């Protein structure tokens, strides 16, 4: 048996044993020590969550500068950067990089969010040295080989073409533009065919130089690795980080909510209508963050038992699923209600949602609703920490956005402290029907809404 095959068999056997003993399965907070925080000589902030629950390590390298920092006309640059994270770096070509990951049973990939990028590494503890070398190469020394760039572009063009038949995707894109008409949050995160095809290798290299700055990066590591070993690996592989702040360390401009309500209806031959509605919301530092967390759960974030599910689905059967959510982007993220319904019931569904919003805004929620929401959120809190990846991801975000080292210790107390008055105040502040933006994509629109055609899909072959 070759060395390659023996290594794969060894990794597979260990992972199988870990799964059978429950070490890789979620369901409860994973056993871990208190986080250790330190700043490397390069200026990189590091969080270590030591856990011997499994002989594994999960690392998250968070980098300020997500899709909202893409240059106008080159939307999708952050997306391509993340896509290419494991497509060759340092001395390794794309093929060699993937070969190394496969040989050691590792995974390494990138994800582009709106406000930051994340590079994720998963490896057995015994291969930590190789894993951090690959992670550092991916961040500091990406190759951006032409063939890899072409694969990334082709993949995005294919996904774009497929998404043109999805009413929910079309509604989401249009809703973002409507809610953020003068802000980068309104752009396509993954880019359009036109913007993706404008991006060059030079653009990718320039963005990498702007983003890779120690003041705008956090490395969060969870798993079976001690502080001394982690300090040594960080010193060895991340010593070359530029220490000066870059353009992505400038605060994100706060979005200005639209001055008045608007409803857009896009006609599309489809048996269902996709609906997105909502407002510009808040960020993590807003004093109403925890009241909104509870309010959203009661409104539509709590699944069965939430008001929207009860009124729209259970009582009237207008949809299989309706939900609400909010995303606390740095520049004020969206507060959204989303559903799909039969064309014939779209208007009724909108009316029912409006009634529930008015009730919460005018009368608040009941003491029972508040009690049950808090019980659920506090009781399910450990499930947010049920894996090494979850621990690394959460602590990375906490550190990147300066939420405080006691954030998780005080989270449940802040949920418990939310009052009926807090919830109603937040609802009155945010649920302003006079400023709500609504987008429908389907066969039937509300009265007075002029049907607009879906924008034509560009033909990438004319540019490619």
C-alpha positions as CSV (number, residue, x, y, z in Angstrom):
1,X,0.0,0.0,0.0
2,X,1.4,3.4,-0.9
3,X,2.2,6.1,1.7
4,X,-0.7,8.2,0.3
5,X,-3.2,5.3,0.7
6,X,-1.9,4.5,4.2
7,X,-2.3,8.1,5.3
8,X,-5.9,8.3,4.0
9,X,-6.8,5.1,5.7
10,X,-5.3,6.3,9.0
11,X,-7.2,9.6,8.8
12,X,-10.5,7.9,7.9
13,X,-10.2,5.3,10.7
14,X,-9.5,8.1,13.3
15,X,-12.4,10.2,12.1
16,X,-14.7,7.2,12.1
17,X,-13.7,6.4,15.7
18,X,-14.3,9.9,16.7
19,X,-17.8,10.0,15.2
20,X,-18.8,6.7,16.7
21,X,-17.8,7.9,20.2
22,X,-19.7,11.1,19.7
23,X,-16.7,13.5,19.6
24,X,-17.7,15.0,16.2
25,X,-21.5,15.1,16.7
26,X,-23.3,18.2,17.9
27,X,-26.1,18.5,20.4
28,X,-24.5,20.0,23.5
29,X,-21.8,22.6,24.3
30,X,-18.4,21.0,23.7
31,X,-16.1,20.7,26.7
32,X,-13.5,23.5,26.4
33,X,-11.3,25.7,28.6
34,X,-11.8,29.4,29.0
35,X,-10.5,31.3,26.0
36,X,-6.9,32.6,26.1
37,X,-6.3,35.9,24.3
38,X,-2.9,37.2,23.1
39,X,-1.5,39.5,20.5
40,X,1.4,38.2,18.4
41,X,4.5,40.4,17.7
42,X,3.1,41.0,14.3
43,X,0.0,42.6,15.8
44,X,-2.3,39.6,14.9
45,X,-4.9,39.1,17.6
46,X,-5.3,35.4,18.6
47,X,-7.9,33.5,20.6
48,X,-7.3,30.0,21.8
49,X,-10.1,27.8,23.0
50,X,-8.3,24.7,24.3
51,X,-10.3,21.5,24.2
52,X,-9.3,17.8,24.4
53,X,-12.7,16.6,23.2
54,X,-11.0,15.3,20.1
55,X,-7.5,15.3,18.7
56,X,-8.4,17.9,16.2
57,X,-8.0,21.7,15.6
58,X,-10.4,24.1,13.9
59,X,-9.1,27.5,13.1
60,X,-10.8,30.6,11.7
61,X,-8.8,33.5,10.3
62,X,-11.1,36.5,10.0
63,X,-10.1,39.3,7.8
64,X,-11.8,42.7,7.7
65,X,-13.1,43.7,4.3
66,X,-16.0,41.7,2.8
67,X,-18.1,42.2,-0.3
68,X,-19.1,45.7,0.8
69,X,-15.6,46.8,0.2
70,X,-15.6,45.7,-3.5
71,X,-14.9,48.5,-5.9
72,X,-18.0,49.7,-7.8
73,X,-18.3,47.8,-11.0
74,X,-16.2,45.0,-9.8
75,X,-18.6,43.4,-7.4
76,X,-17.7,39.8,-6.7
77,X,-14.0,40.6,-6.0
78,X,-14.2,39.4,-2.3
79,X,-16.2,36.3,-3.5
80,X,-13.4,35.4,-6.0
81,X,-10.8,36.0,-3.3
82,X,-12.5,33.5,-1.0
83,X,-13.2,31.0,-3.8
84,X,-9.5,30.9,-4.6
85,X,-8.3,30.5,-1.0
86,X,-7.3,26.8,-1.6
87,X,-6.4,27.1,-5.3
88,X,-2.6,27.5,-4.8
89,X,-0.4,29.5,-2.5
90,X,3.2,29.9,-1.6
91,X,5.3,27.3,-3.4
92,X,2.4,25.0,-4.1
93,X,0.3,25.2,-7.3
94,X,-3.4,24.6,-7.1
95,X,-3.0,20.9,-7.7
96,X,-0.2,20.6,-5.1
97,X,-2.2,22.6,-2.6
98,X,-5.2,20.2,-2.9
99,X,-2.8,17.3,-2.8
100,X,-1.3,18.4,0.5
101,X,-4.8,18.9,2.0
102,X,-5.9,15.5,0.9
103,X,-2.7,13.8,2.1
104,X,-3.1,15.1,5.6
105,X,-6.9,14.8,5.7
106,X,-7.3,18.5,6.1
107,X,-9.9,21.0,4.8
108,X,-9.2,24.6,4.1
109,X,-11.6,27.0,2.4
110,X,-12.6,30.6,2.2
111,X,-16.0,32.4,2.7
112,X,-16.8,36.0,1.8
113,X,-19.3,37.8,4.0
114,X,-20.5,41.3,3.7
115,X,-18.1,42.8,6.3
116,X,-15.3,40.3,6.5
117,X,-13.7,37.2,4.9
118,X,-13.0,34.0,6.7
119,X,-10.4,31.3,6.0
120,X,-11.3,28.0,7.8
121,X,-8.9,25.2,8.6
122,X,-9.7,21.8,10.0
123,X,-6.9,19.4,10.8
124,X,-5.8,16.6,13.2
125,X,-3.7,18.0,16.0
126,X,-0.6,16.0,14.9
127,X,-0.6,17.9,11.6
128,X,-0.9,21.4,13.1
129,X,2.4,22.5,11.8
130,X,1.5,21.7,8.2
131,X,-2.0,23.1,8.7
132,X,-0.9,26.5,9.9
133,X,1.8,26.7,7.1
134,X,-1.0,26.1,4.5
135,X,-3.3,28.6,6.2
136,X,-0.6,31.3,6.3
137,X,0.3,30.7,2.7
138,X,-3.4,31.0,1.7
139,X,-3.7,34.3,3.4
140,X,-0.3,35.9,2.8
141,X,0.9,34.3,-0.4
142,X,-2.0,33.4,-2.8
143,X,-0.9,32.6,-6.3
144,X,-4.1,33.5,-8.2
145,X,-3.1,31.3,-11.1
146,X,-5.0,32.1,-14.4
147,X,-6.5,28.7,-14.7
148,X,-7.8,28.8,-11.2
149,X,-9.3,32.3,-11.8
150,X,-11.0,31.0,-14.9
151,X,-12.5,28.1,-12.9
152,X,-13.8,30.5,-10.2
153,X,-15.3,32.9,-12.8
154,X,-16.9,30.0,-14.7
155,X,-18.4,28.7,-11.5
156,X,-20.0,32.0,-10.7
157,X,-21.4,32.4,-14.2
158,X,-23.0,29.0,-14.0
159,X,-24.5,29.7,-10.5
160,X,-25.8,33.1,-11.8
161,X,-27.5,31.5,-14.8
162,X,-29.2,28.8,-12.6
163,X,-30.3,31.4,-10.0
164,X,-32.3,33.4,-12.7
165,X,-35.0,30.8,-12.4
166,X,-35.3,31.1,-8.6
167,X,-37.9,33.7,-7.6
168,X,-36.6,33.8,-4.0
169,X,-33.1,34.7,-5.2
170,X,-34.4,37.4,-7.6
171,X,-36.5,38.8,-4.7
172,X,-33.5,38.8,-2.4
173,X,-31.3,40.7,-4.9
174,X,-33.9,43.2,-5.7
175,X,-34.8,43.7,-2.0
176,X,-31.1,44.5,-1.2
177,X,-31.0,47.1,-3.9
178,X,-34.2,48.6,-2.8
179,X,-33.3,48.7,0.9
180,X,-29.7,50.0,0.3
181,X,-29.9,52.1,-2.9
182,X,-26.9,54.3,-2.1
183,X,-24.9,51.9,0.0
184,X,-22.5,49.0,-0.8
185,X,-24.9,46.6,1.1
186,X,-27.2,46.9,-1.9
187,X,-24.8,45.3,-4.3
188,X,-24.6,41.7,-5.4
189,X,-22.3,40.0,-3.0
190,X,-21.1,37.4,-5.5
191,X,-21.2,39.8,-8.4
192,X,-23.0,39.8,-11.8
193,X,-21.6,38.4,-15.0
194,X,-20.5,41.9,-16.1
195,X,-18.7,42.7,-12.8
196,X,-17.1,39.3,-12.4
197,X,-15.7,39.4,-16.0
198,X,-14.1,42.8,-15.3
199,X,-12.0,41.4,-12.4
200,X,-8.3,40.8,-13.2
201,X,-5.5,39.0,-11.4
202,X,-4.1,42.4,-10.6
203,X,-7.4,43.3,-8.9
204,X,-7.1,40.2,-6.7
205,X,-3.5,41.0,-5.8
206,X,-4.3,44.6,-5.0
207,X,-7.2,43.5,-2.8
208,X,-5.0,41.0,-0.9
209,X,-2.5,43.7,-0.2
210,X,-5.3,46.0,1.2
211,X,-6.9,43.3,3.3
212,X,-3.9,41.5,4.8
213,X,-3.1,43.8,7.7
214,X,-2.6,42.7,11.2
215,X,-4.9,45.3,12.8
216,X,-7.8,44.0,10.8
217,X,-7.3,40.3,11.4
218,X,-8.1,37.7,14.1
219,X,-7.0,34.1,14.4
220,X,-9.4,32.0,16.5
221,X,-8.3,28.4,17.2
222,X,-10.3,25.7,19.0
223,X,-9.1,22.2,19.8
224,X,-6.3,20.1,21.0
225,X,-3.4,22.5,21.0
226,X,-1.7,24.3,23.9
227,X,-0.9,27.9,24.2
228,X,2.9,27.5,23.8
229,X,2.5,25.5,20.6
230,X,0.1,28.0,19.1
231,X,2.3,31.0,20.0
232,X,5.2,29.3,18.3
233,X,3.2,28.5,15.2
234,X,1.8,32.0,14.9
235,X,5.3,33.5,15.4
236,X,6.7,31.2,12.7
237,X,4.1,31.5,10.1
238,X,2.4,34.9,10.6
239,X,5.5,37.0,11.4
240,X,5.4,38.8,8.0
241,X,2.0,40.5,8.5
242,X,2.0,44.2,7.7
243,X,1.4,46.1,10.9
244,X,0.0,49.3,9.5
245,X,-3.8,49.6,9.2
246,X,-5.2,49.5,5.7
247,X,-8.3,51.0,4.0
248,X,-10.6,48.2,5.3
249,X,-9.9,49.4,8.9
250,X,-11.9,52.5,8.2
251,X,-15.4,52.3,9.7
252,X,-18.1,51.2,7.4
253,X,-20.5,54.1,6.4
254,X,-23.8,53.7,8.2
255,X,-26.7,53.0,5.8
256,X,-29.5,55.6,5.6
257,X,-32.9,54.0,5.6
258,X,-35.2,54.9,2.6
259,X,-37.4,57.9,3.5
260,X,-40.7,56.2,2.6
261,X,-42.2,52.8,2.0
262,X,-42.1,51.2,-1.5
263,X,-43.4,48.0,-3.0
264,X,-41.9,46.5,-6.1
265,X,-43.6,43.7,-8.1
266,X,-41.8,41.7,-10.7
267,X,-43.9,39.6,-12.9
268,X,-42.6,36.0,-13.4
269,X,-44.5,33.0,-14.7
270,X,-44.4,30.8,-11.6
271,X,-47.1,29.2,-9.5
272,X,-45.7,30.9,-6.4
273,X,-44.8,34.4,-5.4
274,X,-41.6,35.1,-3.4
275,X,-41.8,37.9,-1.0
276,X,-39.1,39.9,0.9
277,X,-39.9,42.8,3.1
278,X,-38.2,44.7,5.8
279,X,-36.2,47.7,7.0
280,X,-32.6,48.8,7.6
281,X,-31.9,47.5,11.1
282,X,-29.0,47.8,13.6
283,X,-25.5,46.6,14.2
284,X,-24.0,44.7,17.2
285,X,-23.3,47.8,19.2
286,X,-26.9,49.0,19.2
287,X,-28.5,49.1,22.7
288,X,-31.5,47.4,21.3
289,X,-29.5,44.4,20.0
290,X,-30.8,42.0,22.6
291,X,-34.4,43.2,22.7
292,X,-34.4,42.7,18.9
293,X,-33.0,39.3,19.3
294,X,-35.9,38.4,21.5
295,X,-38.5,40.3,19.4
296,X,-37.3,38.5,16.2
297,X,-37.7,35.1,17.8
298,X,-41.3,36.0,18.8
299,X,-42.1,37.5,15.4
300,X,-40.8,34.9,13.0
301,X,-37.3,33.7,14.0
302,X,-38.5,31.0,16.3
303,X,-40.1,28.7,13.7
304,X,-43.2,26.9,15.0
305,X,-44.7,29.0,17.8
306,X,-43.7,32.3,16.3
307,X,-46.5,34.7,15.5
308,X,-46.0,34.7,11.7
309,X,-45.9,30.9,11.5
310,X,-49.0,30.6,13.7
311,X,-51.0,33.3,11.8
312,X,-49.8,32.8,8.2
313,X,-49.1,29.1,8.0
314,X,-51.0,27.3,10.8
315,X,-54.2,29.2,11.0
316,X,-54.6,30.1,7.3
317,X,-52.4,27.7,5.4
318,X,-51.0,30.5,3.2
319,X,-47.4,29.2,3.1
320,X,-45.3,26.2,4.0
321,X,-42.8,28.5,5.7
322,X,-42.5,32.2,6.8
323,X,-39.7,33.6,8.9
324,X,-38.0,36.7,10.0
325,X,-34.3,37.4,10.7
326,X,-31.9,40.3,11.2
327,X,-28.2,40.5,10.3
328,X,-26.2,43.0,12.4
329,X,-23.9,44.3,9.7
330,X,-21.4,47.0,10.8
331,X,-23.1,49.6,8.6
332,X,-26.6,48.6,9.9
333,X,-27.9,45.3,8.6
334,X,-31.3,44.3,7.4
335,X,-34.4,43.2,9.4
336,X,-36.2,40.9,7.0
337,X,-39.5,38.9,6.7
338,X,-39.5,36.3,3.9
339,X,-41.9,33.7,2.6
340,X,-43.2,32.0,-0.6
341,X,-46.9,31.6,-1.2
342,X,-49.3,30.7,-4.0
343,X,-50.0,33.6,-6.3
344,X,-53.7,33.7,-5.4
345,X,-52.8,34.1,-1.6
346,X,-50.0,36.6,-1.9
347,X,-52.1,39.7,-1.1
348,X,-53.8,37.9,1.9
349,X,-50.4,36.9,3.3
350,X,-49.2,40.5,3.1
351,X,-52.3,41.7,4.9
352,X,-51.9,39.1,7.7
353,X,-48.2,40.1,8.2
354,X,-49.2,43.8,8.4
355,X,-51.8,43.0,11.0
356,X,-49.3,41.2,13.2
357,X,-46.7,43.9,12.8
358,X,-49.3,46.5,13.8
359,X,-50.3,44.4,16.9
360,X,-46.7,44.1,18.1
361,X,-46.0,47.7,17.4
362,X,-49.1,49.0,19.1
363,X,-49.7,46.5,21.9
364,X,-46.4,44.7,22.3
365,X,-46.1,41.0,23.1
366,X,-47.6,39.0,25.9
367,X,-45.8,38.1,29.1
368,X,-46.1,34.4,28.1
369,X,-44.5,35.0,24.7
370,X,-41.6,36.9,26.3
371,X,-41.1,34.2,28.9
372,X,-41.2,31.3,26.4
373,X,-38.9,33.2,24.0
374,X,-36.3,33.8,26.7
375,X,-36.6,30.2,27.9
376,X,-35.9,28.9,24.4
377,X,-33.0,31.2,23.7
378,X,-31.3,30.6,27.0
379,X,-32.0,26.8,26.9
380,X,-30.7,26.5,23.3
381,X,-27.7,28.7,23.9
382,X,-25.3,25.7,24.4
383,X,-26.2,24.3,21.0
384,X,-24.5,27.4,19.5
385,X,-21.2,26.0,21.0
386,X,-21.6,22.4,20.0
387,X,-18.4,21.9,17.9
388,X,-14.9,23.2,17.6
389,X,-15.8,25.0,14.4
390,X,-18.6,26.8,16.2
391,X,-16.4,27.8,19.1
392,X,-13.7,29.2,16.7
393,X,-16.2,31.0,14.6
394,X,-18.1,32.7,17.4
395,X,-15.0,33.7,19.3
396,X,-13.4,35.0,16.1
397,X,-16.4,37.3,15.5
398,X,-16.5,38.4,19.1
399,X,-12.8,39.5,18.9
400,X,-13.0,41.0,15.4
401,X,-15.9,43.2,16.4
402,X,-14.6,44.0,19.9
403,X,-17.6,42.6,21.7
404,X,-15.7,41.9,24.9
405,X,-14.0,38.9,26.5
406,X,-17.0,38.4,28.8
407,X,-19.5,38.3,25.9
408,X,-20.5,34.7,26.1
409,X,-20.5,34.8,29.9
410,X,-23.0,37.6,30.0
411,X,-25.1,36.6,26.9
412,X,-27.8,34.7,28.7
413,X,-28.0,37.4,31.4
414,X,-28.7,40.0,28.7
415,X,-31.4,37.9,27.2
416,X,-33.0,37.4,30.6
417,X,-32.9,41.2,31.2
418,X,-35.1,42.0,28.2
419,X,-38.5,43.4,29.4
420,X,-41.9,43.8,27.7
421,X,-41.2,47.5,27.5
422,X,-37.9,46.8,25.7
423,X,-39.6,44.6,23.1
424,X,-42.3,47.1,22.4
425,X,-39.9,50.1,22.2
426,X,-37.8,48.2,19.7
427,X,-40.9,47.2,17.7
428,X,-42.0,50.8,17.6
429,X,-38.6,52.0,16.6
430,X,-38.0,49.4,13.8
431,X,-41.4,48.3,12.5
432,X,-42.3,51.5,10.7
433,X,-44.8,50.5,8.0
434,X,-44.3,53.9,6.5
435,X,-40.7,53.1,5.6
436,X,-40.9,49.3,4.9
437,X,-39.5,48.1,1.6
438,X,-41.3,45.2,0.0
439,X,-40.5,43.1,-3.1
440,X,-42.6,40.4,-4.8
441,X,-41.5,38.2,-7.6
442,X,-44.3,36.0,-9.0
443,X,-47.7,36.0,-10.7
444,X,-49.7,38.5,-8.6
445,X,-48.8,41.8,-7.1
446,X,-50.6,44.1,-4.6
447,X,-53.1,46.7,-5.7
448,X,-51.5,49.7,-7.3
449,X,-48.1,48.0,-7.8
450,X,-47.0,48.2,-11.4
451,X,-45.6,44.9,-12.7
452,X,-42.0,45.1,-13.9
453,X,-40.3,42.6,-16.0
454,X,-37.4,40.6,-14.6
455,X,-34.2,42.1,-16.0
456,X,-32.8,39.9,-18.8
457,X,-30.0,37.5,-18.0
458,X,-26.7,38.7,-19.6
459,X,-25.1,36.2,-22.0
460,X,-21.6,35.5,-20.6
461,X,-20.5,33.9,-23.8
462,X,-20.5,37.3,-25.5
463,X,-17.8,38.5,-23.0
464,X,-16.0,35.3,-22.2
